[in-house]
Amino acid sequence: MKRLGLMLAACVAMSGAYAAPVWDTGYAYGANHCYGFHAPAGWTQDNRLLADKGVPMVFLPQDGRLRAARVMIYAGSIGRKPNENFTAAVRGQVNDVVAQYAQSNERIRPAMLRRIHARDGVSGELWRFTGYRNGGQELVAYLPGSRSVNYFVAQIPAQADAASVETAMLALVASYHERQSCPPCRGERCAAE
């Protein structure tokens, strides 16, 4: 009996080490989208930090160096025009970002890095934006929704470890999934746009 108790205690301890905590599962929703994700290991999510700016979810690193560098990843979504395919919607968004910064006399340079994939088989695109005056960069993962393009943006200051941030971004992308239902938000795991 004592042995069984020890085995059960070991199983409980191991399951706690491998199971994702409830708080790291979240979703974002709006009129044209409903998608879920898991915060990358070593990152927390916050649905209040930039809510007043229309940003549904922000992911913050727990690593002291990345936190000190003021790294963040945030989620968002853009609607697609009727009959607009994913690629055209992404190109339109990329052009809009470049035009927005051009108004401030910044010459942002976008580059499509590669195709990316979520665990459920969804395929998207990973882009890098450089040329910011502060020397930083942004990585943007664009993922298709049925009526939207959903995205995650990693803001990476010049002094930050870009490879670590990219690893976290790819983990976030891997967890991306469209949801059939996004009940009204009642906690910190979800965010309405």
C-alpha positions in Angstrom: 0.0 0.0 0.0 2.8 2.4 0.9 4.4 1.6 -2.5 1.1 2.4 -4.3 0.9 5.7 -2.5 4.5 6.6 -3.6 3.7 5.7 -7.2 0.5 7.8 -7.1 2.5 10.8 -5.6 5.1 10.4 -8.3 2.5 10.3 -11.1 0.8 13.4 -9.8 4.1 15.2 -9.5 5.1 14.2 -13.1 1.7 15.1 -14.5 2.0 18.6 -13.0 5.4 19.0 -14.5 4.1 18.2 -18.0 0.6 19.4 -18.0 0.0 23.0 -19.3 -1.4 25.2 -16.6 -4.9 26.3 -17.2 -3.9 30.0 -17.4 -1.6 29.5 -20.4 -4.5 28.6 -22.7 -6.4 31.5 -24.2 -8.4 32.7 -27.1 -9.2 35.9 -29.0 -12.4 36.7 -30.7 -14.3 39.4 -32.6 -17.0 39.7 -35.3 -15.0 37.8 -37.9 -12.6 35.6 -35.9 -12.3 33.1 -33.0 -8.9 31.5 -32.4 -7.0 29.9 -29.6 -3.4 29.6 -28.5 -1.1 28.6 -25.6 1.4 31.0 -24.1 4.9 29.8 -25.0 6.9 28.1 -22.1 8.5 30.9 -20.0 6.0 33.5 -21.1 2.7 34.8 -19.5 -0.3 36.3 -21.2 -2.1 39.5 -20.3 -5.4 40.5 -21.8 -5.5 43.9 -20.0 -2.1 45.5 -20.7 -3.0 47.0 -24.1 -6.7 46.4 -24.2 -7.4 50.2 -24.3 -5.3 50.2 -27.6 -7.4 47.4 -29.1 -4.8 44.7 -28.5 -6.6 41.5 -27.3 -3.6 39.6 -25.8 0.0 40.4 -24.9 2.6 37.8 -24.1 5.5 38.8 -21.8 8.7 36.9 -21.2 9.6 35.8 -17.7 13.3 35.6 -18.6 15.0 38.5 -16.9 17.1 39.5 -20.0 14.2 39.5 -22.4 12.0 41.3 -19.9 14.7 43.9 -19.3 15.0 44.4 -23.1 11.2 45.2 -23.2 10.3 42.3 -25.5 6.7 41.5 -26.1 4.5 39.5 -28.4 0.9 40.5 -29.1 -2.1 39.0 -31.0 -4.4 40.7 -33.5 -6.7 40.1 -36.4 -7.6 41.8 -39.7 -10.8 41.1 -41.7 -10.6 39.8 -45.2 -12.5 41.4 -48.1 -15.1 39.2 -49.8 -13.3 36.7 -52.1 -9.8 37.9 -50.9 -7.4 35.0 -50.4 -5.0 34.7 -47.5 -1.9 35.7 -49.6 -3.5 38.9 -50.9 -4.7 39.9 -47.5 -1.3 39.4 -46.0 0.4 41.4 -48.8 -2.1 44.2 -48.2 -1.4 44.2 -44.5 2.4 44.3 -45.1 2.0 47.2 -47.6 -0.2 49.0 -45.0 2.5 48.7 -42.3 5.2 50.0 -44.7 3.0 52.9 -45.7 2.2 53.7 -42.1 5.8 54.0 -41.2 6.7 55.9 -44.4 4.4 58.7 -43.1 6.9 59.1 -40.3 9.8 59.0 -42.7 10.9 55.5 -41.7 11.8 53.0 -44.4 10.7 49.7 -43.1 11.9 46.7 -45.0 9.6 43.6 -44.9 10.8 40.1 -45.9 8.9 36.9 -45.9 11.1 34.4 -44.1 9.2 31.1 -44.5 6.0 29.2 -44.3 5.0 28.2 -40.8 2.7 25.6 -39.5 0.4 25.1 -36.5 0.0 21.6 -35.0 -3.5 21.3 -36.5 -2.1 21.7 -40.0 -2.8 25.3 -40.6 -0.1 27.0 -42.8 0.8 30.6 -42.5 3.7 33.0 -43.2 6.5 34.4 -41.0 7.7 37.9 -41.9 10.5 40.1 -40.5 10.3 43.9 -40.6 13.5 45.8 -40.2 14.7 49.4 -40.7 13.2 50.9 -37.6 15.1 53.9 -36.3 15.7 52.3 -32.9 17.5 49.4 -34.6 14.9 46.8 -33.5 12.8 44.5 -35.6 9.4 42.8 -35.6 8.6 39.2 -36.4 5.0 38.8 -37.6 3.3 35.4 -37.9 0.3 35.6 -40.2 -2.2 32.7 -39.9 -5.4 32.2 -41.9 -8.8 32.3 -40.3 -12.0 31.4 -42.2 -12.9 35.1 -42.5 -9.8 36.8 -41.2 -6.0 36.9 -41.1 -4.9 36.4 -37.5 -1.4 37.4 -36.4 1.1 37.5 -33.7 3.7 40.3 -33.6 7.0 40.1 -31.7 8.5 43.4 -31.0 12.2 42.8 -30.6 14.5 45.7 -29.5 18.0 45.8 -30.9 19.6 44.5 -27.6 17.2 41.5 -27.3 18.1 37.9 -28.1 16.1 37.6 -31.3 16.6 33.9 -31.6 15.0 33.3 -28.2 12.0 35.4 -29.2 11.7 33.6 -32.6 11.6 30.3 -30.7 8.8 31.5 -28.5 7.0 32.9 -31.5 7.2 29.6 -33.3 5.8 27.8 -30.2 2.9 30.2 -30.1 2.3 29.6 -33.8 2.3 25.8 -33.3 -0.4 26.2 -30.7 -2.7 28.4 -32.9 -6.1 26.9 -33.8 -9.3 28.3 -35.0 -12.1 27.6 -32.5 -15.7 26.8 -33.3 -16.9 28.8 -30.2 -15.5 31.6 -28.2 -17.9 32.3 -25.4 -18.0 35.9 -24.0 -14.8 36.7 -22.2 -15.0 36.4 -18.4 -11.4 36.1 -17.3 -7.8 36.5 -18.2 -7.6 33.7 -20.7 -9.6 35.4 -23.4 -9.9 38.7 -25.1 -12.5 40.4 -27.3 -11.4 42.8 -30.1 
